[in-house]
């Protein structure tokens, strides 16, 4: 298979797709003002080609912040694209669509991946999708777009998750998740007084969440929002840690970008040697896949901000380009199988 990335910093989709030939699958990453027009134009240019899209920044060796990026797969992929609607209420109502698409693609854990773009309520959406994918042990990589809109096959949806089942006809696929954080101290917290609907942590170990965070890190209210780049929370999930970013201060509570429930066990994290961790990820991918056709990744918006502030973003993209054809989305949350995480990178590698 082959992966092509086209872009236009000016938002001209005809410019972005100028190098695409005979695509078998398309991913659109556009800006809020032009998203609907871009969805319609892409479908008109490539009628019937499976596609999913969202509002967000994209990249290969450069970042497209306000324009449009298009990723095209060709040369040996079998793809079914579709959507689960009412994701905030009852996405399971539409699970038969995914189950039927899995049967039509005929994929296995060795050669097939699910890529998704979501409008929100990610944890519920991923749990629903996973009920179908796990029967075939198919992995998932994806992310959250902006402005509550996604597209599938030329149509725009709100309150939905667009997905594509991609079967690689030329070899294996494998997903990865990169965490650039490690535990800070030996702190362990039991969350309580949470507001699941608004992702709010009211208390940690019975004390106001804001007070606990400030007493450990000695930061002001204003500094909390930037300190989360260096010290987010983490939720233990088996042998893994799901990163939880702080969104804002809500009185004496902390609002986050990921749901926290009463009795969840949280830890405090700190930023590690991210350049060394990225190097290790690249080396592991090269070890697993001596020959690579494509790498599609989702990088968190907070990672993008962190890397940009530290003048590392461009070098990061150059380092990832050593893998070959690498392109992706800057997301508002990252998806890895049935997990919704923050401040992470998830990717799928095609042999």
C-alpha positions as CSV (number, residue, x, y, z in Angstrom):
1,X,0.0,0.0,0.0
2,X,0.9,3.7,-0.3
3,X,0.2,6.7,1.8
4,X,0.0,10.2,0.3
5,X,-0.3,13.5,2.3
6,X,-1.4,16.6,0.5
7,X,-1.9,20.0,2.1
8,X,-2.7,23.6,1.5
9,X,-1.9,26.2,4.1
10,X,-4.4,28.5,2.3
11,X,-7.3,26.0,2.7
12,X,-7.5,25.2,-1.1
13,X,-8.5,21.6,-1.2
14,X,-7.8,21.4,-5.0
15,X,-4.2,22.2,-4.1
16,X,-4.1,19.6,-1.3
17,X,-5.4,16.7,-3.5
18,X,-3.3,17.6,-6.6
19,X,-1.0,14.6,-6.2
20,X,-3.6,12.0,-5.3
21,X,-4.2,9.2,-7.9
22,X,-6.6,6.4,-7.6
23,X,-7.3,6.6,-3.9
24,X,-8.9,3.7,-2.0
25,X,-9.4,5.7,1.2
26,X,-9.3,9.3,2.2
27,X,-8.9,11.2,5.5
28,X,-9.8,14.9,5.6
29,X,-8.5,17.3,8.3
30,X,-9.8,20.8,7.7
31,X,-10.6,24.1,9.5
32,X,-13.9,25.1,11.0
33,X,-14.8,27.7,8.4
34,X,-14.2,25.5,5.4
35,X,-15.0,22.0,6.7
36,X,-18.4,21.5,5.1
37,X,-17.3,22.9,1.8
38,X,-14.2,20.7,1.8
39,X,-16.2,17.6,2.6
40,X,-18.6,18.2,-0.3
41,X,-15.7,19.0,-2.7
42,X,-13.7,15.9,-1.7
43,X,-16.8,13.7,-2.4
44,X,-17.4,15.4,-5.7
45,X,-13.7,14.8,-6.8
46,X,-13.6,11.2,-5.6
47,X,-17.2,9.9,-5.6
48,X,-17.7,6.6,-3.8
49,X,-14.2,6.5,-2.3
50,X,-14.5,5.7,1.5
51,X,-13.6,8.7,3.6
52,X,-13.7,10.1,7.1
53,X,-13.0,13.7,8.2
54,X,-12.8,16.1,11.1
55,X,-11.8,19.6,12.0
56,X,-8.2,19.8,13.2
57,X,-4.6,20.4,12.4
58,X,-2.6,17.9,10.3
59,X,1.0,17.2,9.5
60,X,3.7,15.3,7.7
61,X,7.0,17.1,7.9
62,X,5.1,20.4,8.4
63,X,2.1,21.3,10.4
64,X,-1.1,22.7,8.7
65,X,-2.7,24.9,11.4
66,X,-5.5,26.7,9.5
67,X,-5.6,25.2,6.1
68,X,-6.5,21.7,5.0
69,X,-4.7,18.3,4.9
70,X,-5.7,15.1,3.1
71,X,-4.3,11.7,3.6
72,X,-4.9,9.1,0.8
73,X,-4.3,5.4,0.9
74,X,-3.9,3.4,-2.3
75,X,-2.3,0.3,-3.8
76,X,-3.8,-2.6,-1.9
77,X,-6.2,-1.6,0.9
78,X,-9.8,-2.7,1.5
79,X,-11.7,-0.1,3.4
80,X,-15.2,0.4,4.8
81,X,-16.1,3.8,6.2
82,X,-19.2,4.6,8.3
83,X,-20.5,6.4,11.3
84,X,-22.1,5.7,14.7
85,X,-24.6,8.4,15.6
86,X,-26.0,9.7,18.8
87,X,-22.6,9.1,20.5
88,X,-23.5,11.2,23.5
89,X,-26.7,9.2,24.1
90,X,-26.8,5.7,22.6
91,X,-24.0,4.9,20.1
92,X,-24.7,1.2,20.6
93,X,-28.0,1.7,18.6
94,X,-25.8,1.8,15.5
95,X,-23.3,-1.0,16.3
96,X,-24.8,-3.3,13.6
97,X,-23.1,-1.0,11.1
98,X,-19.7,-1.7,12.5
99,X,-20.4,-5.4,12.9
100,X,-21.5,-5.6,9.2
101,X,-18.5,-3.7,8.0
102,X,-16.1,-6.0,9.9
103,X,-17.7,-8.9,8.1
104,X,-17.4,-7.2,4.7
105,X,-13.7,-6.3,5.2
106,X,-12.9,-9.8,6.5
107,X,-10.1,-8.4,8.5
108,X,-8.0,-9.9,11.3
109,X,-5.8,-8.6,14.1
110,X,-2.8,-9.2,11.8
111,X,-3.8,-7.0,8.9
112,X,-6.7,-4.7,9.9
113,X,-7.1,-1.6,12.0
114,X,-9.9,0.8,12.8
115,X,-9.3,4.5,12.5
116,X,-11.8,6.8,14.1
117,X,-12.6,10.6,14.4
118,X,-15.0,11.5,17.2
119,X,-17.0,14.6,18.2
120,X,-16.9,13.8,22.0
121,X,-18.1,11.5,24.7
122,X,-15.1,9.5,23.7
123,X,-15.0,6.9,26.5
124,X,-18.5,5.8,25.7
125,X,-17.9,5.7,22.0
126,X,-14.7,3.6,22.4
127,X,-16.4,1.2,24.8
128,X,-19.1,0.7,22.2
129,X,-16.8,0.2,19.3
130,X,-14.6,-2.1,21.3
131,X,-17.5,-4.5,21.8
132,X,-17.4,-5.3,18.1
133,X,-13.7,-5.0,17.4
134,X,-12.6,-7.3,20.3
135,X,-14.4,-10.3,18.8
136,X,-11.8,-10.1,15.9
137,X,-9.1,-8.6,18.1
138,X,-8.9,-5.6,15.7
139,X,-7.0,-2.6,17.1
140,X,-8.1,1.0,17.0
141,X,-6.3,4.4,16.7
142,X,-8.0,7.7,16.5
143,X,-8.8,11.0,18.1
144,X,-11.2,13.8,18.8
145,X,-11.8,16.6,16.3
146,X,-12.9,20.2,17.0
147,X,-16.3,21.9,16.8
148,X,-18.4,18.8,17.3
149,X,-18.5,17.7,13.6
150,X,-17.1,14.7,11.7
151,X,-17.7,13.4,8.2
152,X,-18.1,10.0,6.6
153,X,-18.4,9.3,2.9
154,X,-19.2,12.9,2.0
155,X,-21.8,13.5,4.7
156,X,-21.4,15.7,7.8
157,X,-22.5,14.5,11.2
158,X,-22.8,16.0,14.7
159,X,-22.7,14.0,17.9
160,X,-21.1,11.0,16.1
161,X,-18.0,9.0,15.6
162,X,-16.8,8.4,12.1
163,X,-14.7,5.2,11.6
164,X,-12.8,3.4,8.8
165,X,-11.9,-0.3,8.9
166,X,-8.6,-0.5,6.9
167,X,-7.3,-3.9,5.8
168,X,-3.8,-4.0,4.5
169,X,-3.5,-6.3,1.5
170,X,0.3,-6.2,1.5
171,X,1.2,-7.2,5.1
172,X,0.7,-6.6,8.8
173,X,-0.6,-3.6,10.8
174,X,0.3,-2.8,14.4
175,X,-0.8,0.0,16.8
176,X,1.4,1.9,19.3
177,X,0.9,4.4,22.1
178,X,3.6,6.7,23.3
179,X,3.7,8.1,26.9
180,X,6.3,10.8,27.6
181,X,5.4,10.9,31.3
182,X,6.3,8.9,34.4
183,X,5.2,9.0,38.1
184,X,6.0,12.0,40.2
185,X,6.8,11.0,43.7
186,X,4.7,8.3,45.4
187,X,1.4,10.2,45.4
188,X,-1.8,8.2,45.1
189,X,-5.2,9.8,45.2
190,X,-8.8,8.5,45.5
191,X,-11.1,10.8,43.5
192,X,-14.4,11.9,44.9
193,X,-17.1,14.5,44.4
194,X,-16.6,14.1,40.7
195,X,-18.9,15.4,38.0
196,X,-18.8,12.9,35.2
197,X,-20.7,14.9,32.7
198,X,-18.3,17.9,33.0
199,X,-15.1,15.9,33.7
200,X,-14.6,17.6,37.1
201,X,-12.6,16.2,40.0
202,X,-14.0,17.7,43.2
203,X,-11.8,16.1,45.8
204,X,-8.6,14.0,46.1
205,X,-8.2,12.0,49.3
206,X,-11.0,14.0,50.7
207,X,-9.4,17.4,50.1
208,X,-10.3,20.0,47.4
209,X,-8.6,18.9,44.2
210,X,-7.2,22.3,43.4
211,X,-5.7,22.6,46.9
212,X,-4.0,19.2,46.6
213,X,-2.4,20.0,43.3
214,X,-1.2,23.4,44.4
215,X,0.2,22.2,47.7
216,X,2.4,19.6,46.0
217,X,3.6,21.7,43.0
218,X,3.4,25.2,44.6
219,X,1.6,26.9,41.7
220,X,-1.0,29.6,41.5
221,X,-4.4,29.2,39.9
222,X,-3.1,30.7,36.7
223,X,-0.1,28.4,36.6
224,X,-2.1,25.2,36.9
225,X,-3.3,25.3,33.3
226,X,0.3,25.5,31.9
227,X,1.7,23.2,34.6
228,X,-0.4,20.4,33.3
229,X,2.0,20.1,30.4
230,X,4.6,19.1,32.8
231,X,2.5,17.5,35.6
232,X,-0.8,15.9,34.4
233,X,-2.7,13.3,36.4
234,X,-2.6,9.6,35.5
235,X,-5.1,6.9,35.9
236,X,-3.9,3.4,36.5
237,X,-5.4,1.0,33.9
238,X,-3.9,-2.5,34.5
239,X,-0.2,-2.2,33.5
240,X,-0.9,1.0,31.6
241,X,-1.4,4.7,32.7
242,X,-4.0,6.9,31.0
243,X,-2.9,10.5,31.1
244,X,-5.5,13.1,32.3
245,X,-4.9,16.8,31.3
246,X,-6.3,19.6,33.4
247,X,-8.6,21.9,31.4
248,X,-9.5,24.6,33.9
249,X,-9.9,25.5,37.5
250,X,-13.5,25.3,38.7
251,X,-13.7,26.9,42.1
252,X,-11.9,24.5,44.4
253,X,-12.2,21.7,41.8
254,X,-10.3,20.8,38.6
255,X,-12.0,20.3,35.3
256,X,-10.2,17.9,33.0
257,X,-10.2,16.7,29.4
258,X,-11.0,13.2,30.4
259,X,-13.7,11.7,32.6
260,X,-12.8,10.8,36.2
261,X,-15.2,8.8,38.4
262,X,-15.6,8.5,42.1
263,X,-13.2,6.0,43.6
264,X,-10.8,6.2,40.6
265,X,-7.2,5.8,41.7
266,X,-5.0,8.6,40.3
267,X,-1.3,9.4,40.4
268,X,0.7,12.5,39.6
269,X,3.0,12.4,36.6
270,X,5.9,14.4,35.4
271,X,7.5,15.0,32.0
272,X,10.3,12.7,31.1
273,X,13.1,12.8,28.5
274,X,10.7,13.1,25.6
275,X,13.3,13.2,22.9
276,X,14.8,9.9,24.1
277,X,11.3,8.4,24.4
278,X,10.5,9.3,20.8
279,X,13.8,7.8,19.7
280,X,12.9,4.6,21.5
281,X,9.5,4.5,19.9
282,X,11.0,4.9,16.4
283,X,13.6,2.2,17.1
284,X,10.8,-0.2,18.3
285,X,8.8,0.4,15.2
286,X,11.8,-0.2,13.0
287,X,12.5,-3.4,14.9
288,X,8.9,-4.6,14.5
289,X,8.6,-3.5,10.9
290,X,11.9,-3.5,8.9
291,X,9.8,-2.5,5.9
292,X,7.1,0.1,6.3
293,X,4.5,1.4,3.9
294,X,2.9,4.1,6.1
295,X,2.6,5.5,9.6
296,X,-0.6,7.3,10.6
297,X,-0.5,9.0,14.0
298,X,-2.6,11.2,16.3
299,X,-0.7,13.7,18.5
300,X,-2.4,15.5,21.3
301,X,-2.9,19.3,21.0
302,X,-1.0,19.6,24.3
303,X,1.9,17.7,23.0
304,X,1.9,20.0,20.0
305,X,1.9,23.0,22.3
306,X,4.6,21.5,24.5
307,X,6.9,20.6,21.6
308,X,6.3,23.9,19.9
309,X,7.2,25.9,23.0
310,X,10.4,23.9,23.4
311,X,11.3,24.3,19.7
312,X,11.1,20.6,19.2
313,X,8.0,20.1,17.0
314,X,9.8,20.5,13.7
315,X,12.6,18.1,14.8
316,X,10.0,15.7,16.0
317,X,8.3,15.6,12.6
318,X,11.7,15.2,10.9
319,X,12.6,12.3,13.3
320,X,9.3,10.6,12.6
321,X,9.8,11.1,8.8
322,X,12.8,8.7,9.1
323,X,10.1,5.9,9.3
324,X,9.1,6.7,5.8
325,X,5.6,8.1,4.9
326,X,4.3,9.6,8.2
327,X,1.3,11.8,8.5
328,X,-1.4,12.5,11.1
329,X,-3.8,14.6,13.1
330,X,-3.4,16.9,16.0
331,X,-6.3,15.7,18.2
332,X,-8.1,17.0,21.3
333,X,-7.9,13.5,22.8
334,X,-6.3,10.3,21.6
335,X,-7.8,6.8,21.2
336,X,-6.0,3.6,21.6
337,X,-8.2,0.5,21.5
338,X,-10.8,1.1,24.2
339,X,-8.8,3.8,25.9
340,X,-9.3,7.5,25.8
341,X,-6.1,9.3,26.8
342,X,-4.6,12.9,26.9
343,X,-1.2,14.3,26.1
344,X,-0.2,11.1,24.2
345,X,0.6,9.9,20.7
346,X,-1.1,6.9,19.2
347,X,-0.2,5.5,15.8
348,X,-0.7,2.6,13.4
349,X,2.1,1.2,11.2
350,X,1.4,-0.5,7.9
351,X,3.9,-3.1,6.6
